[in-house]
Amino acid sequence: MSFSPHPVRGRANAAFFRLLDGYVHRLVGTRKARLFAGLPEHVVELGPGTGANLRYYRPGTRLTAVEPNPHMHGALRARAAALGIDTEILPCDAGQLPLPEGGTDAVVCTLVLCTVDDPARVLAEARRILRPGGTLLFVEHVAARPGTPTRWLQRAVRRPWRWCFEGRDVLRETEDTLTAAGFGRLTVDRFRLNSPFLPVNSQILGSATR
């Protein structure tokens, strides 16, 4: 994932996202449940963290979890076991996946393209491992519209935000990156969170089909 967890911030972020889990579910749970409805038996998830998305997967799902932060692994395994999800964790870079070409039905990617050094490379890898007709499902925070107060705030906090959250960039134009990634069909829904975390309130979700 072009990501090396910081020994202190990596552990702190794992604890922070566990604490935030229920709150985030209340904010975007309905949207995520609709997006992830009908996922196949086997799912590859890039950057699952502590397992926030697992509540939307069916029991019996086989999950290949690409998670480079080892401080996330304990909570991820525990949640997967509690929900009946058979999980294999790959502590590797999402830009260089040890998975065969064209062998995956679905890839899930939430709050990852904002963090990795090279989102275009990560999308290329997701497209590579998807079978023809396979789908990438994504939820990402993105740069707000130019000229808006949120965009101004994002510029102001960009550097400290990236330091605190190990690379998360609040000014990514991720929709443009998705459009350029070469998928056959792309659907994007833009929305705002009703949250005090203003720099990440501008979000997109959708699907990209190989």
Backbone as JSON, one array per atom type, in Angstrom:
{
  "sequence": "MSFSPHPVRGRANAAFFRLLDGYVHRLVGTRKARLFAGLPEHVVELGPGTGANLRYYRPGTRLTAVEPNPHMHGALRARAAALGIDTEILPCDAGQLPLPEGGTDAVVCTLVLCTVDDPARVLAEARRILRPGGTLLFVEHVAARPGTPTRWLQRAVRRPWRWCFEGRDVLRETEDTLTAAGFGRLTVDRFRLNSPFLPVNSQILGSATR",
  "N": [[0.83, -1.19, 0.0], [2.14, 1.05, -0.31], [2.94, 1.97, 2.19], [4.16, 2.39, 5.41], [3.71, 1.59, 8.65], [3.86, 3.86, 11.37], [5.62, 3.38, 14.43], [4.45, 4.43, 16.77], [2.27, 6.17, 16.02], [0.93, 4.41, 14.37], [-0.06, 2.46, 16.14], [-1.62, 4.13, 17.76], [-3.52, 5.08, 15.92], [-4.85, 2.71, 15.29], [-6.18, 2.21, 17.73], [-7.72, 4.55, 17.85], [-9.45, 4.35, 15.59], [-10.87, 2.09, 16.28], [-12.33, 3.08, 18.45], [-13.87, 4.95, 17.12], [-15.57, 3.5, 15.58], [-18.38, 2.79, 15.95], [-19.57, 5.31, 15.74], [-18.92, 6.12, 13.11], [-20.3, 4.15, 11.74], [-22.93, 4.91, 12.28], [-22.99, 7.24, 10.8], [-22.49, 6.51, 8.07], [-23.47, 3.98, 7.68], [-25.93, 3.08, 6.51], [-25.62, 3.76, 3.81], [-23.31, 2.24, 3.21], [-24.27, -0.37, 3.67], [-26.12, -0.66, 1.59], [-24.37, -0.4, -0.6], [-22.66, -2.61, -0.31], [-24.35, -4.76, -0.43], [-25.11, -7.94, -1.68], [-22.53, -8.81, -2.17], [-20.04, -11.16, -3.31], [-19.08, -14.58, -2.37], [-16.34, -14.6, -1.89], [-14.17, -12.0, -1.03], [-11.86, -9.43, -1.64], [-10.39, -7.15, 0.41], [-8.97, -4.0, 0.55], [-6.95, -2.46, 2.86], [-8.52, -2.93, 5.36], [-8.32, -2.19, 8.0], [-9.35, -2.15, 11.35], [-11.53, -3.66, 10.86], [-13.98, -2.42, 10.17], [-15.82, -2.67, 8.07], [-16.76, -5.24, 8.19], [-19.18, -5.88, 9.38], [-21.02, -5.57, 7.39], [-20.75, -7.68, 5.73], [-21.72, -10.96, 4.68], [-22.19, -13.72, 6.97], [-19.87, -16.37, 6.71], [-18.53, -15.4, 4.54], [-15.52, -15.34, 2.67], [-12.67, -13.67, 3.31], [-10.02, -11.87, 1.98], [-7.73, -9.97, 3.39], [-6.0, -7.11, 2.93], [-3.78, -5.64, 4.72], [-1.47, -3.5, 5.91], [-0.77, -2.47, 8.4], [0.29, -3.71, 11.34], [-0.78, -3.3, 13.84], [-3.46, -3.2, 13.58], [-4.28, -5.79, 13.21], [-5.02, -7.59, 15.31], [-7.56, -6.72, 16.32], [-8.97, -6.89, 13.94], [-8.89, -9.67, 13.34], [-10.29, -10.64, 15.59], [-12.84, -9.49, 15.3], [-13.61, -10.57, 12.84], [-13.74, -13.31, 13.5], [-15.83, -13.25, 15.37], [-17.96, -12.59, 13.74], [-18.17, -14.65, 12.0], [-16.58, -14.75, 9.68], [-14.31, -15.9, 7.43], [-11.03, -15.2, 7.45], [-8.1, -14.17, 5.82], [-5.13, -12.54, 6.38], [-3.12, -10.35, 4.62], [-0.16, -8.83, 5.01], [0.75, -6.65, 3.28], [1.73, -4.51, 0.48], [-0.71, -2.66, -1.17], [-0.29, -1.81, -3.68], [1.13, -3.75, -4.9], [0.11, -6.58, -5.21], [0.05, -9.93, -4.01], [-1.52, -11.69, -5.63], [-3.38, -13.58, -8.06], [-3.84, -12.65, -11.52], [-7.01, -11.61, -12.68], [-8.58, -13.22, -10.97], [-10.46, -12.56, -9.03], [-13.62, -11.71, -7.72], [-14.68, -9.46, -6.41], [-13.52, -6.39, -5.11], [-12.99, -4.45, -2.27], [-12.65, -1.15, -1.1], [-12.09, 1.21, 1.15], [-11.55, 4.4, 2.36], [-8.87, 4.34, 1.65], [-7.61, 5.11, -0.76], [-7.14, 7.71, -0.2], [-4.93, 7.59, 1.38], [-2.73, 6.06, 0.46], [0.48, 6.28, -1.21], [0.5, 6.19, -4.01], [-2.24, 6.25, -5.57], [-3.18, 5.65, -8.16], [-1.65, 3.46, -8.93], [-2.5, 1.55, -7.07], [-5.19, 1.27, -7.84], [-4.75, 0.22, -10.38], [-3.71, -2.28, -9.7], [-5.93, -3.37, -8.36], [-7.71, -3.53, -10.5], [-6.28, -5.33, -12.08], [-6.4, -7.78, -10.63], [-9.08, -8.33, -10.63], [-11.65, -10.3, -12.1], [-12.91, -10.32, -15.52], [-15.75, -8.31, -15.62], [-15.82, -8.23, -12.89], [-16.0, -6.32, -9.78], [-15.02, -3.26, -8.29], [-15.63, -1.79, -5.22], [-16.08, 1.24, -3.53], [-15.49, 3.68, -0.93], [-14.66, 6.89, -0.18], [-13.02, 9.73, 1.28], [-12.76, 12.99, -0.12], [-11.36, 15.81, -1.97], [-13.03, 18.85, -1.35], [-15.44, 20.87, -3.18], [-13.99, 23.36, -5.32], [-13.41, 26.65, -4.03], [-15.11, 26.53, -1.86], [-15.89, 26.8, 1.7], [-15.11, 24.44, 3.02], [-13.12, 23.42, 1.36], [-11.14, 25.37, 1.69], [-10.56, 24.94, 4.4], [-9.59, 22.33, 4.26], [-7.18, 22.74, 2.87], [-5.83, 24.18, 4.82], [-5.46, 22.36, 6.93], [-4.14, 20.24, 5.84], [-1.38, 19.34, 5.94], [-0.8, 18.81, 8.81], [-2.84, 16.93, 9.21], [-2.13, 14.81, 7.54], [0.2, 14.01, 8.84], [-0.71, 13.19, 11.39], [-2.5, 11.12, 10.73], [-1.04, 9.29, 9.29], [-0.49, 9.73, 6.5], [-2.96, 10.29, 5.32], [-4.64, 12.15, 2.96], [-6.43, 15.02, 2.62], [-7.06, 16.37, 0.35], [-7.31, 14.93, -2.01], [-8.12, 14.29, -5.4], [-9.94, 12.08, -6.02], [-12.0, 11.05, -7.59], [-11.29, 11.8, -10.18], [-8.98, 10.25, -10.47], [-10.06, 7.67, -10.37], [-11.63, 7.75, -12.7], [-9.66, 7.81, -14.64], [-8.58, 5.3, -14.48], [-9.23, 3.18, -16.13], [-11.38, 1.4, -15.95], [-14.29, -0.44, -17.06], [-16.9, 0.44, -16.53], [-18.06, 3.06, -14.51], [-19.49, 4.25, -11.57], [-20.37, 6.96, -9.54], [-21.22, 8.44, -6.51], [-21.62, 11.43, -4.93], [-21.4, 12.82, -1.68], [-22.11, 14.42, 1.51], [-20.92, 14.2, 4.83], [-22.58, 14.55, 7.95], [-20.92, 15.77, 10.2], [-18.55, 16.62, 12.82], [-15.97, 16.37, 11.94], [-14.82, 18.12, 9.84], [-12.87, 18.37, 7.65], [-13.01, 15.91, 6.32], [-15.58, 15.58, 5.44], [-16.54, 15.72, 2.86], [-17.36, 13.34, 0.59], [-17.15, 10.37, -1.5], [-18.83, 7.57, -2.97], [-19.14, 4.4, -4.61], [-18.98, 2.29, -7.55], [-16.77, 0.41, -9.64], [-16.4, -1.29, -12.58], [-14.67, -3.95, -14.05]],
  "CA": [[0.0, 0.0, 0.0], [3.11, 2.13, -0.21], [2.64, 2.47, 3.53], [4.88, 1.76, 6.5], [3.11, 2.17, 9.85], [4.72, 4.46, 12.39], [5.5, 2.54, 15.63], [3.56, 5.04, 17.76], [1.02, 6.62, 15.4], [0.21, 3.24, 13.87], [-0.8, 1.88, 17.27], [-2.63, 5.11, 18.19], [-4.6, 5.1, 14.93], [-5.64, 1.49, 15.46], [-7.07, 2.44, 18.87], [-8.65, 5.64, 17.5], [-10.48, 3.88, 14.67], [-11.76, 1.19, 17.03], [-13.23, 3.94, 19.22], [-14.74, 5.69, 16.21], [-16.29, 2.56, 14.72], [-19.83, 2.93, 16.05], [-19.95, 6.64, 15.25], [-18.85, 6.1, 11.65], [-21.4, 3.3, 11.29], [-24.16, 5.72, 12.3], [-22.91, 8.24, 9.73], [-22.48, 5.98, 6.69], [-23.85, 2.57, 7.67], [-27.0, 2.8, 5.55], [-25.02, 3.81, 2.47], [-22.43, 1.09, 3.03], [-25.07, -1.59, 3.59], [-26.63, -0.73, 0.21], [-23.26, -0.59, -1.53], [-22.07, -3.94, -0.16], [-25.36, -5.82, -0.57], [-24.87, -8.8, -2.83], [-21.13, -9.18, -2.36], [-19.88, -12.61, -3.49], [-18.56, -15.36, -1.24], [-14.95, -14.21, -1.64], [-13.95, -10.56, -1.18], [-10.55, -8.86, -1.3], [-10.53, -5.79, 0.92], [-7.73, -3.25, 0.7], [-6.96, -1.58, 4.03], [-9.71, -3.09, 6.21], [-8.12, -1.62, 9.34], [-9.81, -3.0, 12.45], [-12.68, -4.45, 10.43], [-15.22, -1.63, 10.21], [-16.77, -3.09, 7.04], [-17.13, -6.65, 8.3], [-20.59, -5.99, 9.77], [-21.85, -5.54, 6.19], [-20.5, -8.9, 4.97], [-22.51, -12.1, 5.14], [-21.45, -14.8, 7.62], [-19.38, -17.34, 5.74], [-17.69, -14.73, 3.54], [-14.07, -15.54, 2.72], [-12.08, -12.34, 3.15], [-8.59, -11.65, 1.88], [-7.59, -8.63, 3.96], [-4.69, -6.54, 2.65], [-3.65, -4.64, 5.79], [-0.05, -3.42, 6.26], [-0.53, -1.99, 9.77], [0.12, -4.87, 12.21], [-1.54, -2.94, 15.04], [-4.87, -3.42, 13.25], [-4.57, -7.19, 12.94], [-5.7, -8.26, 16.42], [-8.98, -6.36, 16.31], [-9.54, -7.41, 12.69], [-9.11, -11.11, 13.5], [-11.33, -10.87, 16.59], [-14.15, -9.15, 14.73], [-13.92, -11.56, 11.81], [-14.15, -14.54, 14.17], [-17.14, -13.03, 15.99], [-18.99, -12.47, 12.7], [-18.17, -15.84, 11.15], [-15.95, -14.43, 8.4], [-13.02, -16.58, 7.29], [-10.17, -14.09, 7.04], [-6.65, -14.28, 5.63], [-4.53, -11.21, 6.37], [-1.88, -10.17, 3.86], [0.44, -7.57, 5.49], [1.56, -6.25, 2.13], [1.46, -3.27, -0.21], [-1.83, -2.79, -2.1], [0.2, -1.51, -5.02], [1.85, -4.93, -5.42], [-0.64, -7.64, -4.55], [0.48, -11.29, -4.33], [-2.76, -12.37, -6.03], [-3.34, -13.82, -9.51], [-4.61, -11.78, -12.41], [-8.33, -12.06, -13.11], [-9.12, -14.28, -10.13], [-11.23, -11.99, -7.92], [-14.94, -11.2, -8.11], [-14.99, -8.15, -5.81], [-12.52, -5.7, -4.29], [-13.55, -3.36, -1.46], [-11.61, -0.16, -0.82], [-12.7, 2.35, 1.84], [-10.6, 5.29, 3.02], [-7.54, 3.84, 1.31], [-7.04, 5.92, -1.84], [-6.71, 8.97, 0.41], [-3.78, 7.34, 2.24], [-1.58, 5.48, -0.23], [1.31, 7.22, -1.95], [0.22, 6.15, -5.44], [-3.56, 5.65, -5.74], [-3.34, 5.1, -9.5], [-1.05, 2.13, -8.93], [-3.4, 0.68, -6.3], [-6.34, 0.98, -8.7], [-4.29, -0.68, -11.44], [-3.62, -3.61, -9.11], [-7.3, -3.84, -8.15], [-8.24, -3.9, -11.82], [-5.57, -6.52, -12.54], [-6.82, -9.02, -9.97], [-10.5, -8.57, -10.88], [-12.03, -11.01, -13.32], [-13.78, -9.5, -16.37], [-17.06, -8.17, -14.99], [-15.67, -8.05, -11.45], [-16.33, -4.97, -9.35], [-14.4, -2.54, -7.18], [-16.56, -0.95, -4.46], [-15.23, 2.2, -2.82], [-15.97, 4.83, -0.18], [-13.45, 7.67, 0.04], [-13.16, 11.17, 1.42], [-12.13, 13.63, -1.28], [-11.3, 17.26, -1.94], [-14.3, 19.55, -1.52], [-15.54, 21.7, -4.38], [-13.18, 24.59, -5.25], [-14.08, 27.87, -3.61], [-15.99, 26.33, -0.71], [-15.19, 26.88, 2.99], [-14.48, 23.16, 3.35], [-11.87, 23.33, 0.58], [-10.17, 26.23, 2.37], [-10.16, 24.26, 5.62], [-8.75, 21.2, 3.88], [-5.83, 23.24, 2.58], [-5.21, 24.62, 6.07], [-5.11, 21.24, 7.83], [-3.63, 19.12, 5.05], [-0.1, 18.8, 6.41], [-0.91, 18.13, 10.1], [-3.73, 15.77, 9.09], [-1.33, 13.72, 6.97], [1.13, 13.54, 9.86], [-1.46, 12.49, 12.44], [-3.18, 9.92, 10.25], [-0.12, 8.46, 8.51], [-0.57, 9.89, 5.05], [-4.29, 10.61, 4.78], [-4.61, 13.43, 2.27], [-7.81, 15.49, 2.51], [-7.24, 17.11, -0.9], [-7.21, 14.05, -3.16], [-9.16, 14.33, -6.44], [-10.01, 10.64, -6.25], [-12.91, 10.75, -8.7], [-10.5, 11.9, -11.41], [-8.09, 9.08, -10.53], [-10.91, 6.53, -10.74], [-12.02, 7.91, -14.1], [-8.5, 7.53, -15.48], [-8.02, 3.98, -14.15], [-9.47, 2.23, -17.2], [-12.48, 0.47, -15.72], [-15.29, -0.39, -18.12], [-18.05, 1.25, -16.1], [-17.81, 3.72, -13.23], [-20.59, 5.03, -10.99], [-19.89, 7.72, -8.39], [-22.2, 9.25, -5.8], [-20.94, 12.37, -4.04], [-22.26, 13.18, -0.55], [-21.44, 15.05, 2.64], [-21.22, 13.71, 6.16], [-22.99, 15.52, 8.98], [-19.93, 15.38, 11.19], [-17.62, 17.68, 13.18], [-14.69, 16.16, 11.26], [-15.12, 18.85, 8.62], [-12.0, 18.14, 6.5], [-13.32, 14.67, 5.6], [-17.02, 15.48, 5.24], [-16.81, 15.57, 1.43], [-17.08, 11.93, 0.33], [-17.75, 9.7, -2.65], [-18.91, 6.11, -2.95], [-19.6, 3.89, -5.89], [-18.44, 1.03, -8.05], [-16.05, 0.42, -10.91], [-16.46, -2.65, -13.11], [-13.63, -4.23, -15.05]],
  "C": [[0.86, 1.24, 0.0], [3.01, 2.79, 1.15], [3.45, 1.68, 4.54], [4.39, 2.37, 7.81], [4.14, 2.71, 10.82], [4.54, 3.66, 13.69], [4.58, 3.11, 16.7], [2.23, 5.43, 17.13], [0.23, 5.45, 14.83], [-0.62, 2.59, 14.95], [-1.92, 2.83, 17.71], [-3.8, 5.15, 17.21], [-5.46, 3.85, 15.01], [-6.63, 1.65, 16.6], [-8.12, 3.49, 18.54], [-9.78, 5.13, 16.61], [-11.39, 2.84, 15.31], [-12.78, 2.01, 17.81], [-14.27, 4.61, 18.33], [-15.72, 4.8, 15.45], [-17.81, 2.76, 14.76], [-20.33, 4.25, 15.5], [-19.96, 6.67, 13.72], [-19.98, 5.24, 11.08], [-22.71, 4.09, 11.27], [-24.17, 6.74, 11.16], [-23.12, 7.64, 8.34], [-22.97, 4.55, 6.59], [-24.91, 2.24, 6.64], [-26.46, 2.79, 4.12], [-24.13, 2.6, 2.22], [-23.22, -0.2, 2.88], [-25.64, -1.75, 2.18], [-25.51, -1.04, -0.78], [-22.75, -2.03, -1.51], [-23.08, -5.08, -0.26], [-25.05, -6.64, -1.83], [-23.42, -9.11, -3.11], [-21.0, -10.69, -2.5], [-19.27, -13.27, -2.26], [-17.13, -14.95, -0.89], [-14.76, -12.74, -1.97], [-12.49, -10.27, -0.85], [-10.8, -7.44, -0.82], [-9.15, -5.17, 1.11], [-7.86, -2.33, 1.91], [-8.18, -1.72, 4.91], [-9.55, -2.53, 7.61], [-8.52, -2.6, 10.42], [-11.1, -3.74, 12.12], [-14.01, -3.72, 10.42], [-16.26, -2.11, 9.2], [-17.32, -4.49, 7.25], [-18.59, -6.84, 8.68], [-21.51, -6.02, 8.55], [-21.67, -6.79, 5.33], [-21.34, -10.04, 5.54], [-21.64, -13.08, 5.93], [-21.07, -15.86, 6.59], [-18.57, -16.73, 4.61], [-16.23, -15.11, 3.76], [-13.41, -14.2, 2.37], [-10.57, -12.43, 3.04], [-8.35, -10.2, 2.24], [-6.16, -8.13, 3.76], [-4.49, -5.37, 3.61], [-2.2, -4.57, 6.26], [0.23, -2.97, 7.68], [-0.77, -3.14, 10.75], [-0.69, -4.56, 13.47], [-3.04, -3.08, 14.81], [-5.25, -4.9, 13.3], [-5.35, -7.88, 14.05], [-7.19, -7.99, 16.43], [-9.67, -6.89, 15.06], [-9.84, -8.9, 12.81], [-10.25, -11.38, 14.48], [-12.71, -10.58, 16.03], [-14.56, -10.16, 13.67], [-14.41, -12.87, 12.44], [-15.55, -14.4, 14.77], [-18.26, -13.02, 14.96], [-19.01, -13.67, 11.75], [-17.59, -15.6, 9.77], [-14.55, -15.03, 8.38], [-12.02, -15.61, 6.67], [-8.71, -14.51, 6.94], [-6.1, -12.87, 5.54], [-3.22, -11.24, 5.59], [-1.28, -8.83, 4.28], [1.33, -6.94, 4.43], [1.07, -4.93, 1.55], [0.33, -3.48, -1.22], [-1.44, -2.41, -3.52], [0.99, -2.64, -5.64], [1.26, -6.16, -4.74], [-0.14, -9.02, -4.97], [-0.72, -12.17, -4.7], [-2.78, -12.5, -7.55], [-4.21, -12.85, -10.3], [-5.96, -12.41, -12.74], [-8.97, -13.12, -12.24], [-10.06, -13.82, -9.04], [-12.54, -11.41, -8.44], [-15.19, -9.78, -7.61], [-13.82, -7.67, -4.97], [-13.22, -4.56, -3.58], [-12.41, -2.45, -1.03], [-12.27, 1.04, -0.16], [-11.63, 3.11, 2.62], [-9.17, 4.79, 2.86], [-6.87, 4.73, 0.26], [-6.62, 7.3, -1.36], [-5.38, 8.83, 1.14], [-2.54, 6.89, 1.48], [-0.81, 6.54, -1.01], [0.91, 7.32, -3.42], [-1.14, 5.5, -5.68], [-3.79, 5.07, -7.13], [-2.77, 3.69, -9.59], [-1.93, 1.14, -8.18], [-4.62, 0.32, -7.13], [-5.95, 0.06, -9.85], [-4.18, -2.11, -10.93], [-5.01, -4.19, -8.85], [-7.91, -4.31, -9.47], [-7.58, -5.18, -12.32], [-6.12, -7.79, -11.94], [-8.3, -9.31, -10.18], [-10.69, -9.4, -12.15], [-12.8, -10.04, -14.22], [-15.21, -9.48, -15.82], [-17.01, -8.04, -13.48], [-15.75, -6.58, -11.07], [-15.46, -4.5, -8.19], [-15.47, -1.66, -6.53], [-15.74, -0.04, -3.56], [-16.07, 3.22, -2.05], [-14.72, 5.62, 0.2], [-13.8, 9.11, 0.38], [-12.29, 11.84, 0.37], [-12.05, 15.14, -1.06], [-12.69, 17.85, -2.15], [-14.28, 20.39, -2.8], [-14.66, 22.95, -4.23], [-14.02, 25.79, -4.84], [-14.99, 27.75, -2.41], [-15.2, 26.49, 0.59], [-14.5, 25.58, 3.37], [-13.16, 22.99, 2.61], [-10.78, 24.18, 1.24], [-9.65, 25.55, 3.63], [-9.26, 23.07, 5.31], [-7.32, 21.64, 3.56], [-5.09, 23.6, 3.87], [-4.72, 23.46, 6.92], [-4.39, 20.11, 7.11], [-2.36, 18.51, 5.64], [-0.21, 18.15, 7.79], [-1.81, 16.9, 10.05], [-2.96, 14.57, 8.55], [-0.37, 13.15, 8.01], [0.4, 12.7, 10.9], [-1.98, 11.14, 11.96], [-2.36, 9.17, 9.2], [-0.39, 8.52, 7.02], [-1.92, 10.28, 4.5], [-4.31, 12.04, 4.24], [-6.05, 13.89, 2.03], [-8.08, 16.22, 1.2], [-7.09, 16.22, -2.14], [-8.41, 14.23, -4.1], [-9.4, 12.9, -6.91], [-10.95, 10.28, -7.39], [-12.17, 10.82, -10.04], [-9.58, 10.69, -11.57], [-8.86, 7.83, -10.91], [-11.29, 6.58, -12.21], [-10.89, 7.5, -15.03], [-7.98, 6.1, -15.35], [-8.34, 2.9, -15.17], [-10.53, 1.19, -16.95], [-13.54, 0.64, -16.81], [-16.48, 0.48, -17.78], [-17.78, 1.79, -14.71], [-19.06, 4.47, -12.8], [-20.09, 5.67, -9.71], [-21.03, 8.54, -7.82], [-21.44, 10.13, -4.82], [-21.91, 12.77, -2.92], [-21.42, 13.83, 0.54], [-21.87, 14.37, 3.94], [-21.7, 14.86, 7.04], [-22.15, 15.25, 10.22], [-19.07, 16.58, 11.57], [-16.24, 17.52, 12.56], [-14.76, 16.79, 9.88], [-14.19, 18.55, 7.45], [-12.33, 16.88, 5.71], [-14.81, 14.51, 5.36], [-17.42, 15.34, 3.78], [-16.39, 14.17, 0.99], [-17.69, 11.48, -0.99], [-17.87, 8.21, -2.33], [-19.39, 5.66, -4.31], [-18.94, 2.59, -6.26], [-17.74, 1.26, -9.39], [-15.95, -1.03, -11.38], [-15.38, -2.84, -14.17], [-14.26, -4.66, -16.36]]
}
